[in-house]
Amino acid sequence: MDRSILYALLAMVFAGVTAVLAKAGMRQVSGDMALLVRTTFIFALVWVHSIAFRQIKEMTLLTPRDLLLLCLSGATTFLSWLFYYRAVKVGSVSVVATIDKASIVVTLLLSFLILREPFTWRVALGATLILCGLVVLVWK
């Protein structure tokens, strides 16, 4: 199995577990407070990981453009997590997580337009099925 597929499958499993643990862990607090606790813990884990595996030395390889793009990615991650945690706090985690995962359609469109990745019939079919599933879940 291609390593990228294995990593993606692991990310999928952990993201699914994350959503349920987050919902269960914010019974007494707001989504914003839950996000603060989670993000603080993630920050510490990322630093420990980077130091332990000696990846911290790669900081010198970052260009100003790289830094800008990564900071913008961080800002969009913050906004995504902020609204995700607010939605999970007040809504059904199964519906919220499904809508959130439909972000893959946005990712696909931007990957074609900005990164010039190939557009194939498989990708188009997959995106269409994701959108159809989203409509089925949110249609009332």
C-alpha positions as CSV (number, residue, x, y, z in Angstrom):
1,M,0.0,0.0,0.0
2,D,1.2,3.5,-0.9
3,R,2.5,5.3,2.2
4,S,0.3,8.3,1.5
5,I,-2.8,6.1,1.4
6,L,-1.9,4.5,4.7
7,Y,-1.3,8.0,6.3
8,A,-4.6,9.2,4.9
9,L,-6.5,6.2,6.3
10,L,-4.9,6.8,9.7
11,A,-5.8,10.5,9.6
12,M,-9.4,9.5,8.7
13,V,-9.6,7.1,11.7
14,F,-8.1,9.6,14.2
15,A,-10.3,12.4,12.8
16,G,-13.4,10.3,13.4
17,V,-12.3,9.5,16.9
18,T,-11.4,13.2,17.5
19,A,-15.0,14.3,16.7
20,V,-16.6,11.9,19.2
21,L,-14.1,12.6,22.0
22,A,-14.5,16.4,21.5
23,K,-18.3,16.2,21.7
24,A,-18.0,14.0,24.9
25,G,-15.4,16.3,26.4
26,M,-17.3,19.6,26.1
27,R,-20.4,18.9,28.2
28,Q,-19.7,21.6,30.7
29,V,-17.8,24.1,28.6
30,S,-18.2,26.1,25.4
31,G,-16.8,24.9,22.1
32,D,-14.3,27.8,22.3
33,M,-12.9,26.6,25.6
34,A,-12.7,23.0,24.3
35,L,-10.8,24.3,21.3
36,L,-8.4,26.2,23.6
37,V,-7.6,23.0,25.6
38,R,-7.3,20.8,22.6
39,T,-5.1,23.2,20.7
40,T,-2.8,23.9,23.6
41,F,-2.3,20.1,24.0
42,I,-1.7,19.8,20.2
43,F,0.9,22.6,20.3
44,A,2.9,20.9,23.0
45,L,2.7,17.5,21.2
46,V,3.9,19.0,17.9
47,W,6.9,20.7,19.6
48,V,7.8,17.5,21.5
49,H,7.5,15.5,18.2
50,S,9.6,18.0,16.2
51,I,12.4,18.1,18.8
52,A,12.4,14.3,19.5
53,F,12.7,13.5,15.8
54,R,15.1,16.4,15.1
55,Q,12.9,18.0,12.5
56,I,13.3,21.4,14.2
57,K,16.5,22.0,12.2
58,E,14.4,22.2,9.1
59,M,13.2,25.7,10.2
60,T,16.1,27.2,8.4
61,L,14.8,25.8,5.1
62,L,11.6,27.9,5.2
63,T,11.4,30.8,2.8
64,P,9.4,33.9,3.6
65,R,6.8,32.7,1.0
66,D,6.6,29.3,2.8
67,L,6.1,31.0,6.1
68,L,3.4,33.2,4.8
69,L,1.5,30.3,3.2
70,L,1.9,28.1,6.4
71,C,0.7,31.0,8.5
72,L,-2.3,31.5,6.3
73,S,-3.0,27.8,6.5
74,G,-2.8,28.2,10.3
75,A,-5.3,31.0,10.2
76,T,-7.8,29.0,8.1
77,T,-7.3,26.0,10.4
78,F,-8.1,28.2,13.4
79,L,-11.3,29.4,11.7
80,S,-12.2,25.9,10.6
81,W,-11.7,24.5,14.1
82,L,-13.5,27.4,15.8
83,F,-16.7,27.0,13.8
84,Y,-16.4,23.2,13.9
85,Y,-16.3,23.2,17.7
86,R,-19.1,25.6,17.9
87,A,-21.2,23.4,15.6
88,V,-20.4,20.2,17.5
89,K,-21.3,21.9,20.8
90,V,-24.8,22.7,19.6
91,G,-25.4,20.1,16.9
92,S,-25.3,16.4,16.2
93,V,-21.7,15.3,15.8
94,S,-22.5,12.9,13.0
95,V,-24.1,15.6,10.9
96,V,-21.5,18.3,11.8
97,A,-18.6,15.9,11.0
98,T,-20.1,14.9,7.7
99,I,-20.6,18.5,6.6
100,D,-17.0,19.3,7.8
101,K,-15.6,16.3,5.8
102,A,-17.4,17.6,2.7
103,S,-14.6,20.2,2.7
104,I,-12.8,17.8,0.5
105,V,-14.9,19.2,-2.4
106,V,-13.4,22.7,-1.7
107,T,-9.9,21.1,-1.4
108,L,-10.4,19.4,-4.8
109,L,-11.5,22.5,-6.5
110,L,-8.6,24.5,-5.1
111,S,-6.1,21.7,-5.9
112,F,-7.2,21.9,-9.6
113,L,-7.2,25.7,-9.8
114,I,-4.1,26.6,-7.7
115,L,-1.9,23.5,-7.6
116,R,-2.8,22.3,-11.1
117,E,-3.4,18.8,-10.0
118,P,-5.0,16.5,-12.5
119,F,-8.8,16.4,-12.8
120,T,-10.0,12.8,-13.5
121,W,-13.4,11.2,-13.8
122,R,-12.7,9.3,-10.6
123,V,-12.1,12.5,-8.7
124,A,-15.2,14.1,-10.2
125,L,-17.4,11.0,-9.4
126,G,-16.0,10.9,-5.8
127,A,-16.7,14.6,-5.3
128,T,-20.2,14.2,-6.7
129,L,-21.0,11.3,-4.4
130,I,-19.7,13.3,-1.4
131,L,-22.0,16.2,-2.3
132,C,-24.9,13.8,-2.8
133,G,-24.3,12.3,0.7
134,L,-24.1,15.8,2.2
135,V,-27.5,16.7,0.6
136,V,-29.0,13.5,1.9
137,L,-27.9,14.3,5.5
138,V,-28.8,17.9,5.7
139,W,-32.1,17.8,3.7
140,K,-35.0,18.2,6.0
